Amino acid sequence: MRNRRHKEKSSAREKHIRALKAAFPYTVPIFAGFWFLGLTYGIYMNVSGFSFIYPMLMSLTIFAGSVEFVTVNLLLGAFNPLQALAMALMINARHLFYGVSMLERFRDTGKKKPYLIFGMCDETFSINYTASVPRGVDRSCFMLWVTALNHFYWVSGSTLGGIFGSFITFETKGLSFVMTAMFVVIFMENWLKEKNHTGSLAGLGLSLLCLAAFGADDFMLPSMAAILGVALLLRKRLEPALEKEGDDL
């Protein structure tokens, strides 16, 4: 009985080691990006008056970079949980489509499924959806390690940024602009990768219309709601282009 249990544990350990070795090279580029953004986020939290505990716990439990940057202003502003909920749902609405795309791949993942769902950020989805898992490597373990490694990169970068942010002596005025810069870079990268700019142009146009209609302080939620609605209406038109771009990667 003990020998059988020992063999089962050894087999499971070897399976995870093979999956880790296969997954790690895919996540190396993510490591560089996540550490840079994570450090920036941790520093931003620190200069905004929060200890390193905040970015560490928020990165560990929220694990949504865009939302975490937005949360800084939400924590500094008036208590408005409904606005925070609506903002998080709008910003991460794309994960609805990610989830539908991964239903088949997550079908037989067992106990790993809750964490795989929780940790499915953009980069993790991209790897787990498109990567060719080597022969002899368990797919569910491969996806688990991709998710865990990317999660670790973000949490460790945010924590270190929060810790070392207190040692920064240079002028940090204007650092909050990093959030705006981040969204601009994401938009430009998406624009360069996509062949059909319908979605990007629609999002840009709707944002400008809402900015003119509601003003700079109140346009965010209406524009996100409008973009989500238009994305759902144009889904049949946008999906073939997205699939083609995914095949080209």
Disulfide bonds with the S-S distance in Angstrom:
none
